[in-house]
Amino acid sequence: MEIRQLKTFLTVARFLSFNRAAAHLHYAQSSI
């Protein structure tokens, strides 16, 4: 597992939303 994947997972868990996590990380939602 890469750092980026772990950071993404933790952000999704924190926001409880893929959409909000993607916006926070400046990623496209489909990449999450």
PQR file of N, CA, C, O and H, with PARSE charges and radii, in Angstrom:
ATOM      1  N   MET A   1       0.845  -1.180   0.000 -0.4000 1.5000
ATOM      2  CA  MET A   1       0.000   0.000   0.000 -0.0000 2.0000
ATOM      3  C   MET A   1       0.889   1.241   0.000  0.5500 1.7000
ATOM      4  O   MET A   1       1.863   1.331   0.747 -0.5500 1.4000
ATOM      5  N   GLU A   2       0.536   2.169  -0.834 -0.4000 1.5000
ATOM      6  CA  GLU A   2       1.301   3.405  -0.929 -0.0000 2.0000
ATOM      7  C   GLU A   2       0.743   4.459   0.024  0.5500 1.7000
ATOM      8  O   GLU A   2      -0.395   4.362   0.485 -0.5500 1.4000
ATOM      9  H   GLU A   2      -0.255   2.096  -1.441  0.4000 1.0000
ATOM     10  N   ILE A   3       1.552   5.450   0.305 -0.4000 1.5000
ATOM     11  CA  ILE A   3       1.148   6.543   1.194 -0.0000 2.0000
ATOM     12  C   ILE A   3      -0.102   7.238   0.652  0.5500 1.7000
ATOM     13  O   ILE A   3      -1.004   7.587   1.414 -0.5500 1.4000
ATOM     14  H   ILE A   3       2.476   5.529  -0.069  0.4000 1.0000
ATOM     15  N   ARG A   4      -0.148   7.438  -0.671 -0.4000 1.5000
ATOM     16  CA  ARG A   4      -1.305   8.110  -1.276 -0.0000 2.0000
ATOM     17  C   ARG A   4      -2.587   7.326  -1.015  0.5500 1.7000
ATOM     18  O   ARG A   4      -3.626   7.915  -0.715 -0.5500 1.4000
ATOM     19  H   ARG A   4       0.585   7.155  -1.290  0.4000 1.0000
ATOM     20  N   GLN A   5      -2.517   6.005  -1.127 -0.4000 1.5000
ATOM     21  CA  GLN A   5      -3.697   5.171  -0.885 -0.0000 2.0000
ATOM     22  C   GLN A   5      -4.142   5.259   0.569  0.5500 1.7000
ATOM     23  O   GLN A   5      -5.337   5.341   0.852 -0.5500 1.4000
ATOM     24  H   GLN A   5      -1.673   5.527  -1.371  0.4000 1.0000
ATOM     25  N   LEU A   6      -3.197   5.241   1.473 -0.4000 1.5000
ATOM     26  CA  LEU A   6      -3.519   5.335   2.893 -0.0000 2.0000
ATOM     27  C   LEU A   6      -4.128   6.698   3.222  0.5500 1.7000
ATOM     28  O   LEU A   6      -5.106   6.788   3.963 -0.5500 1.4000
ATOM     29  H   LEU A   6      -2.226   5.175   1.242  0.4000 1.0000
ATOM     30  N   LYS A   7      -3.545   7.746   2.669 -0.4000 1.5000
ATOM     31  CA  LYS A   7      -4.066   9.096   2.882 -0.0000 2.0000
ATOM     32  C   LYS A   7      -5.494   9.211   2.344  0.5500 1.7000
ATOM     33  O   LYS A   7      -6.358   9.817   2.978 -0.5500 1.4000
ATOM     34  H   LYS A   7      -2.750   7.674   2.067  0.4000 1.0000
ATOM     35  N   THR A   8      -5.731   8.626   1.174 -0.4000 1.5000
ATOM     36  CA  THR A   8      -7.073   8.647   0.591 -0.0000 2.0000
ATOM     37  C   THR A   8      -8.056   7.901   1.471  0.5500 1.7000
ATOM     38  O   THR A   8      -9.153   8.395   1.730 -0.5500 1.4000
ATOM     39  H   THR A   8      -5.029   8.134   0.659  0.4000 1.0000
ATOM     40  N   PHE A   9      -7.680   6.722   1.931 -0.4000 1.5000
ATOM     41  CA  PHE A   9      -8.551   5.929   2.802 -0.0000 2.0000
ATOM     42  C   PHE A   9      -8.906   6.691   4.076  0.5500 1.7000
ATOM     43  O   PHE A   9     -10.070   6.737   4.474 -0.5500 1.4000
ATOM     44  H   PHE A   9      -6.788   6.321   1.720  0.4000 1.0000
ATOM     45  N   LEU A  10      -7.910   7.282   4.707 -0.4000 1.5000
ATOM     46  CA  LEU A  10      -8.151   8.019   5.947 -0.0000 2.0000
ATOM     47  C   LEU A  10      -9.042   9.238   5.722  0.5500 1.7000
ATOM     48  O   LEU A  10      -9.869   9.574   6.569 -0.5500 1.4000
ATOM     49  H   LEU A  10      -6.964   7.245   4.384  0.4000 1.0000
ATOM     50  N   THR A  11      -8.872   9.889   4.592 -0.4000 1.5000
ATOM     51  CA  THR A  11      -9.693  11.063   4.297 -0.0000 2.0000
ATOM     52  C   THR A  11     -11.142  10.669   4.041  0.5500 1.7000
ATOM     53  O   THR A  11     -12.059  11.350   4.501 -0.5500 1.4000
ATOM     54  H   THR A  11      -8.200   9.616   3.903  0.4000 1.0000
ATOM     55  N   VAL A  12     -11.357   9.585   3.316 -0.4000 1.5000
ATOM     56  CA  VAL A  12     -12.724   9.093   3.093 -0.0000 2.0000
ATOM     57  C   VAL A  12     -13.360   8.710   4.428  0.5500 1.7000
ATOM     58  O   VAL A  12     -14.528   9.016   4.667 -0.5500 1.4000
ATOM     59  H   VAL A  12     -10.612   9.033   2.942  0.4000 1.0000
ATOM     60  N   ALA A  13     -12.613   8.055   5.284 -0.4000 1.5000
ATOM     61  CA  ALA A  13     -13.139   7.662   6.595 -0.0000 2.0000
ATOM     62  C   ALA A  13     -13.474   8.890   7.438  0.5500 1.7000
ATOM     63  O   ALA A  13     -14.469   8.892   8.163 -0.5500 1.4000
ATOM     64  H   ALA A  13     -11.664   7.806   5.090  0.4000 1.0000
ATOM     65  N   ARG A  14     -12.662   9.915   7.347 -0.4000 1.5000
ATOM     66  CA  ARG A  14     -12.900  11.123   8.139 -0.0000 2.0000
ATOM     67  C   ARG A  14     -14.152  11.865   7.671  0.5500 1.7000
ATOM     68  O   ARG A  14     -14.960  12.306   8.489 -0.5500 1.4000
ATOM     69  H   ARG A  14     -11.854   9.913   6.757  0.4000 1.0000
ATOM     70  N   PHE A  15     -14.307  12.000   6.357 -0.4000 1.5000
ATOM     71  CA  PHE A  15     -15.447  12.745   5.820 -0.0000 2.0000
ATOM     72  C   PHE A  15     -16.688  11.877   5.632  0.5500 1.7000
ATOM     73  O   PHE A  15     -17.786  12.405   5.455 -0.5500 1.4000
ATOM     74  H   PHE A  15     -13.651  11.642   5.693  0.4000 1.0000
ATOM     75  N   LEU A  16     -16.533  10.566   5.668 -0.4000 1.5000
ATOM     76  CA  LEU A  16     -17.633   9.628   5.424 -0.0000 2.0000
ATOM     77  C   LEU A  16     -18.304   9.898   4.080  0.5500 1.7000
ATOM     78  O   LEU A  16     -19.510   9.709   3.922 -0.5500 1.4000
ATOM     79  H   LEU A  16     -15.641  10.137   5.811  0.4000 1.0000
ATOM     80  N   SER A  17     -17.501  10.342   3.121 -0.4000 1.5000
ATOM     81  CA  SER A  17     -18.031  10.687   1.806 -0.0000 2.0000
ATOM     82  C   SER A  17     -16.900  10.653   0.782  0.5500 1.7000
ATOM     83  O   SER A  17     -15.871  11.306   0.955 -0.5500 1.4000
ATOM     84  H   SER A  17     -16.522  10.495   3.250  0.4000 1.0000
ATOM     85  N   PHE A  18     -17.105   9.883  -0.284 -0.4000 1.5000
ATOM     86  CA  PHE A  18     -16.109   9.857  -1.353 -0.0000 2.0000
ATOM     87  C   PHE A  18     -16.032  11.219  -2.039  0.5500 1.7000
ATOM     88  O   PHE A  18     -14.946  11.690  -2.376 -0.5500 1.4000
ATOM     89  H   PHE A  18     -17.941   9.352  -0.424  0.4000 1.0000
ATOM     90  N   ASN A  19     -17.181  11.843  -2.241 -0.4000 1.5000
ATOM     91  CA  ASN A  19     -17.223  13.121  -2.935 -0.0000 2.0000
ATOM     92  C   ASN A  19     -16.472  14.206  -2.165  0.5500 1.7000
ATOM     93  O   ASN A  19     -15.659  14.926  -2.745 -0.5500 1.4000
ATOM     94  H   ASN A  19     -18.063  11.460  -1.966  0.4000 1.0000
ATOM     95  N   ARG A  20     -16.733  14.326  -0.882 -0.4000 1.5000
ATOM     96  CA  ARG A  20     -16.061  15.348  -0.059 -0.0000 2.0000
ATOM     97  C   ARG A  20     -14.573  15.051   0.075  0.5500 1.7000
ATOM     98  O   ARG A  20     -13.756  15.972   0.065 -0.5500 1.4000
ATOM     99  H   ARG A  20     -17.393  13.740  -0.410  0.4000 1.0000
ATOM    100  N   ALA A  21     -14.212  13.779   0.201 -0.4000 1.5000
ATOM    101  CA  ALA A  21     -12.798  13.411   0.297 -0.0000 2.0000
ATOM    102  C   ALA A  21     -12.063  13.761  -0.991  0.5500 1.7000
ATOM    103  O   ALA A  21     -10.946  14.277  -0.952 -0.5500 1.4000
ATOM    104  H   ALA A  21     -14.876  13.031   0.210  0.4000 1.0000
ATOM    105  N   ALA A  22     -12.685  13.482  -2.121 -0.4000 1.5000
ATOM    106  CA  ALA A  22     -12.067  13.800  -3.406 -0.0000 2.0000
ATOM    107  C   ALA A  22     -11.851  15.303  -3.543  0.5500 1.7000
ATOM    108  O   ALA A  22     -10.796  15.741  -4.002 -0.5500 1.4000
ATOM    109  H   ALA A  22     -13.593  13.063  -2.151  0.4000 1.0000
ATOM    110  N   ALA A  23     -12.836  16.084  -3.150 -0.4000 1.5000
ATOM    111  CA  ALA A  23     -12.706  17.543  -3.226 -0.0000 2.0000
ATOM    112  C   ALA A  23     -11.593  18.026  -2.301  0.5500 1.7000
ATOM    113  O   ALA A  23     -10.813  18.903  -2.673 -0.5500 1.4000
ATOM    114  H   ALA A  23     -13.692  15.728  -2.777  0.4000 1.0000
ATOM    115  N   HIS A  24     -11.516  17.466  -1.112 -0.4000 1.5000
ATOM    116  CA  HIS A  24     -10.491  17.862  -0.143 -0.0000 2.0000
ATOM    117  C   HIS A  24      -9.083  17.532  -0.642  0.5500 1.7000
ATOM    118  O   HIS A  24      -8.148  18.306  -0.441 -0.5500 1.4000
ATOM    119  H   HIS A  24     -12.149  16.754  -0.809  0.4000 1.0000
ATOM    120  N   LEU A  25      -8.944  16.377  -1.294 -0.4000 1.5000
ATOM    121  CA  LEU A  25      -7.631  15.939  -1.773 -0.0000 2.0000
ATOM    122  C   LEU A  25      -7.309  16.454  -3.176  0.5500 1.7000
ATOM    123  O   LEU A  25      -6.218  16.216  -3.695 -0.5500 1.4000
ATOM    124  H   LEU A  25      -9.704  15.748  -1.458  0.4000 1.0000
ATOM    125  N   HIS A  26      -8.265  17.162  -3.788 -0.4000 1.5000
ATOM    126  CA  HIS A  26      -8.100  17.672  -5.153 -0.0000 2.0000
ATOM    127  C   HIS A  26      -7.915  16.530  -6.152  0.5500 1.7000
ATOM    128  O   HIS A  26      -7.091  16.616  -7.062 -0.5500 1.4000
ATOM    129  H   HIS A  26      -9.151  17.355  -3.367  0.4000 1.0000
ATOM    130  N   TYR A  27      -8.697  15.454  -5.968 -0.4000 1.5000
ATOM    131  CA  TYR A  27      -8.701  14.315  -6.883 -0.0000 2.0000
ATOM    132  C   TYR A  27     -10.049  14.266  -7.577  0.5500 1.7000
ATOM    133  O   TYR A  27     -11.035  14.797  -7.066 -0.5500 1.4000
ATOM    134  H   TYR A  27      -9.366  15.385  -5.228  0.4000 1.0000
ATOM    135  N   ALA A  28     -10.096  13.632  -8.734 -0.4000 1.5000
ATOM    136  CA  ALA A  28     -11.384  13.324  -9.351 -0.0000 2.0000
ATOM    137  C   ALA A  28     -12.026  12.215  -8.533  0.5500 1.7000
ATOM    138  O   ALA A  28     -11.339  11.299  -8.080 -0.5500 1.4000
ATOM    139  H   ALA A  28      -9.295  13.200  -9.148  0.4000 1.0000
ATOM    140  N   GLN A  29     -13.333  12.290  -8.341 -0.4000 1.5000
ATOM    141  CA  GLN A  29     -14.006  11.287  -7.516 -0.0000 2.0000
ATOM    142  C   GLN A  29     -13.800   9.888  -8.086  0.5500 1.7000
ATOM    143  O   GLN A  29     -13.669   8.924  -7.333 -0.5500 1.4000
ATOM    144  H   GLN A  29     -13.891  13.034  -8.709  0.4000 1.0000
ATOM    145  N   SER A  30     -13.771   9.772  -9.408 -0.4000 1.5000
ATOM    146  CA  SER A  30     -13.610   8.451 -10.022 -0.0000 2.0000
ATOM    147  C   SER A  30     -12.247   7.826  -9.721  0.5500 1.7000
ATOM    148  O   SER A  30     -12.100   6.607  -9.805 -0.5500 1.4000
ATOM    149  H   SER A  30     -13.878  10.556 -10.020  0.4000 1.0000
ATOM    150  N   SER A  31     -11.253   8.638  -9.373 -0.4000 1.5000
ATOM    151  CA  SER A  31      -9.933   8.080  -9.064 -0.0000 2.0000
ATOM    152  C   SER A  31      -9.875   7.487  -7.665  0.5500 1.7000
ATOM    153  O   SER A  31      -8.959   6.732  -7.337 -0.5500 1.4000
ATOM    154  H   SER A  31     -11.372   9.629  -9.304  0.4000 1.0000
ATOM    155  N   ILE A  32     -10.854   7.832  -6.847 -0.4000 1.5000
ATOM    156  CA  ILE A  32     -10.915   7.278  -5.498 -0.0000 2.0000
ATOM    157  C   ILE A  32     -11.679   5.989  -5.569  0.5500 1.7000
ATOM    158  O   ILE A  32     -11.867   5.326  -4.548 -0.5500 1.4000
ATOM    159  H   ILE A  32     -11.598   8.445  -7.113  0.4000 1.0000
TER
END
